[in-house]
Amino acid sequence: MKKYLLPVILFFVTQTACNQTNKPMKYNKLTPDEQAVILHKATERPYTGEYVDNKSEGTYVCKQCNTPLYESKDKFDSHCGWPSFDDEIKGTVKRIPDADGRRTEIVCANCGGHLGHVFNGEGFTVKNTRHCVNSISMKFIQNKKEMEKAYFASGCFWGTEYHFMKSKGVLETTVGYMGGKTMNPTYKEVCTGMSGHIETTEVEFDPTMTTFEELLKLYYETHNFEQVGGQGPDIGEQYQSVVFYVNDEQKKMVEKYMKILQDKGFKPATQLRKAEEFWVAEDYHQEYYDKKHGTPYCHIYRKIF
């Protein structure tokens, strides 16, 4: 029996390798604009990319296949209008000379997605290399330690989230429920007003790009904080204006702005409560207005500060 062991093992290894080789690689779905750059080698206009001025710590990964490409420590400002890096994560970026021999294209070594071009000898950094990369070819993964959270309630959480998710420095928004005693509540339960929960938006933000104070200003400027027990036509305690603070600094900031509003002649009805367990709402509520291509009916921006 032993004389058949080696061929069997070799057959198994060979078949396994073949199966892995033939298995189709799954890529992220790309928008038409992303396809134009990543697949068809177009170039986004200078100074329009999302990451040109990004100074947060983290990793830039390929938009198409999620392969890590660049670390934030290697990013520098070359004033060229596109994100610039003087080094890549080893083995992740492939260089391809252009047909005319004038420039060198860089692509993701894993999926071949177009990134931009690489230049040498410009003297920007001691490494004397500049990877000029389209923002749209990448996705930025923030280092978790830098992120902070805030919890705002201002009526229907669709409208609350709409404004925060478009605010500079906000990394992620999630709508859900907070403040009640019902465990893992459903939207139907919250709508009865009996769960004690309030429709709330969790805002995860980068404190190097924005502050809780700036988010608090936006909060007050995008809802009727003087209305008690609801917001516009949405009546019920689940729609009450509330800031759930996560630390004393946030609490003091809300108290400061409640006083500022009072001095301006307003009568804020916003409740100030300590943050409790946050229950994520059903998926169809997340980024609702973007999914429906609409705008809020009772969260209209008005400048106050």
TATA-V915545 format. One record per residue. OMEGA is omega in whole degrees, 0 to 359 (* if undefined). BURIAL is 1 if it has 9 or more other ideal C-beta (glycine too) atoms within 8 Angstrom, else 0. Layout:
# TATA-V915545
omega=OMEGA burial=BURIAL
omega=OMEGA burial=BURIAL
This chain:
# TATA-V915545
omega=185 burial=0
omega=183 burial=0
omega=179 burial=0
omega=186 burial=0
omega=183 burial=0
omega=178 burial=0
omega=179 burial=0
omega=180 burial=0
omega=180 burial=0
omega=179 burial=0
omega=181 burial=0
omega=180 burial=0
omega=181 burial=0
omega=181 burial=0
omega=179 burial=0
omega=180 burial=0
omega=180 burial=0
omega=180 burial=0
omega=179 burial=0
omega=181 burial=0
omega=184 burial=0
omega=181 burial=0
omega=182 burial=0
omega=179 burial=0
omega=181 burial=0
omega=179 burial=0
omega=177 burial=0
omega=177 burial=0
omega=184 burial=0
omega=173 burial=1
omega=177 burial=0
omega=179 burial=0
omega=179 burial=0
omega=178 burial=1
omega=182 burial=1
omega=182 burial=1
omega=188 burial=1
omega=183 burial=1
omega=187 burial=1
omega=170 burial=0
omega=173 burial=0
omega=180 burial=0
omega=177 burial=0
omega=182 burial=1
omega=181 burial=0
omega=178 burial=0
omega=178 burial=0
omega=184 burial=0
omega=183 burial=1
omega=189 burial=0
omega=181 burial=1
omega=184 burial=1
omega=181 burial=0
omega=181 burial=1
omega=180 burial=0
omega=180 burial=1
omega=180 burial=0
omega=184 burial=1
omega=177 burial=1
omega=182 burial=1
omega=180 burial=1
omega=181 burial=1
omega=185 burial=1
omega=187 burial=1
omega=176 burial=1
omega=176 burial=0
omega=177 burial=1
omega=185 burial=1
omega=186 burial=1
omega=173 burial=1
omega=182 burial=1
omega=180 burial=1
omega=181 burial=0
omega=180 burial=1
omega=178 burial=1
omega=182 burial=1
omega=180 burial=0
omega=180 burial=1
omega=180 burial=0
omega=179 burial=0
omega=177 burial=0
omega=175 burial=1
omega=182 burial=1
omega=179 burial=1
omega=179 burial=1
omega=176 burial=1
omega=177 burial=1
omega=172 burial=1
omega=189 burial=1
omega=173 burial=0
omega=185 burial=0
omega=183 burial=1
omega=181 burial=1
omega=180 burial=0
omega=179 burial=0
omega=179 burial=0
omega=175 burial=0
omega=183 burial=1
omega=182 burial=0
omega=177 burial=0
omega=184 burial=0
omega=182 burial=0
omega=178 burial=0
omega=179 burial=1
omega=173 burial=1
omega=180 burial=1
omega=174 burial=1
omega=182 burial=1
omega=182 burial=0
omega=185 burial=0
omega=180 burial=1
omega=179 burial=0
omega=182 burial=1
omega=178 burial=1
omega=183 burial=1
omega=179 burial=1
omega=178 burial=1
omega=182 burial=1
omega=179 burial=1
omega=173 burial=0
omega=181 burial=0
omega=174 burial=0
omega=180 burial=0
omega=179 burial=1
omega=182 burial=0
omega=178 burial=0
omega=173 burial=0
omega=182 burial=1
omega=177 burial=1
omega=170 burial=1
omega=181 burial=1
omega=192 burial=1
omega=174 burial=1
omega=178 burial=1
omega=186 burial=1
omega=178 burial=1
omega=186 burial=1
omega=171 burial=1
omega=184 burial=0
omega=178 burial=1
omega=183 burial=0
omega=171 burial=1
omega=186 burial=0
omega=186 burial=0
omega=182 burial=0
omega=188 burial=1
omega=173 burial=1
omega=182 burial=1
omega=174 burial=1
omega=182 burial=1
omega=183 burial=1
omega=174 burial=1
omega=181 burial=1
omega=182 burial=1
omega=180 burial=1
omega=186 burial=1
omega=174 burial=1
omega=182 burial=1
omega=179 burial=1
omega=181 burial=1
omega=184 burial=1
omega=183 burial=1
omega=182 burial=1
omega=183 burial=1
omega=179 burial=1
omega=184 burial=0
omega=180 burial=1
omega=177 burial=0
omega=178 burial=1
omega=184 burial=1
omega=182 burial=0
omega=175 burial=0
omega=178 burial=1
omega=177 burial=1
omega=182 burial=1
omega=187 burial=1
omega=180 burial=1
omega=171 burial=1
omega=182 burial=1
omega=182 burial=1
omega=181 burial=0
omega=179 burial=1
omega=177 burial=0
omega=185 burial=0
omega=174 burial=1
omega=178 burial=0
omega=181 burial=1
omega=179 burial=0
omega=180 burial=1
omega=182 burial=1
omega=177 burial=0
omega=183 burial=0
omega=184 burial=0
omega=183 burial=0
omega=183 burial=1
omega=182 burial=0
omega=178 burial=1
omega=177 burial=1
omega=190 burial=1
omega=175 burial=1
omega=174 burial=1
omega=182 burial=1
omega=177 burial=1
omega=187 burial=1
omega=179 burial=1
omega=183 burial=1
omega=175 burial=1
omega=181 burial=0
omega=178 burial=1
omega=181 burial=1
omega=176 burial=0
omega=179 burial=1
omega=179 burial=0
omega=178 burial=1
omega=179 burial=1
omega=176 burial=1
omega=179 burial=1
omega=179 burial=1
omega=182 burial=1
omega=183 burial=1
omega=183 burial=1
omega=172 burial=1
omega=180 burial=1
omega=185 burial=0
omega=177 burial=1
omega=181 burial=0
omega=180 burial=1
omega=174 burial=0
omega=178 burial=0
omega=179 burial=1
omega=184 burial=1
omega=180 burial=1
omega=180 burial=0
omega=184 burial=1
omega=180 burial=0
omega=182 burial=1
omega=179 burial=0
omega=180 burial=1
omega=182 burial=1
omega=175 burial=1
omega=183 burial=1
omega=167 burial=1
omega=176 burial=1
omega=185 burial=1
omega=182 burial=1
omega=178 burial=0
omega=183 burial=0
omega=180 burial=0
omega=178 burial=0
omega=180 burial=1
omega=180 burial=1
omega=180 burial=0
omega=178 burial=1
omega=179 burial=1
omega=178 burial=1
omega=183 burial=0
omega=172 burial=1
omega=178 burial=1
omega=178 burial=0
omega=180 burial=1
omega=178 burial=1
omega=178 burial=1
omega=177 burial=0
omega=178 burial=0
omega=179 burial=0
omega=176 burial=0
omega=185 burial=0
omega=178 burial=1
omega=182 burial=1
omega=174 burial=1
omega=177 burial=0
omega=185 burial=1
omega=179 burial=1
omega=180 burial=0
omega=177 burial=1
omega=179 burial=0
omega=181 burial=0
omega=180 burial=1
omega=182 burial=1
omega=180 burial=0
omega=180 burial=1
omega=188 burial=0
omega=184 burial=0
omega=177 burial=0
omega=186 burial=1
omega=179 burial=1
omega=189 burial=0
omega=185 burial=1
omega=176 burial=1
omega=178 burial=0
omega=183 burial=0
omega=181 burial=0
omega=181 burial=0
omega=178 burial=0
omega=183 burial=0
omega=179 burial=1
omega=181 burial=0
omega=175 burial=1
omega=182 burial=1
omega=182 burial=0
omega=171 burial=0
omega=183 burial=0
omega=179 burial=0
omega=186 burial=0
omega=* burial=0
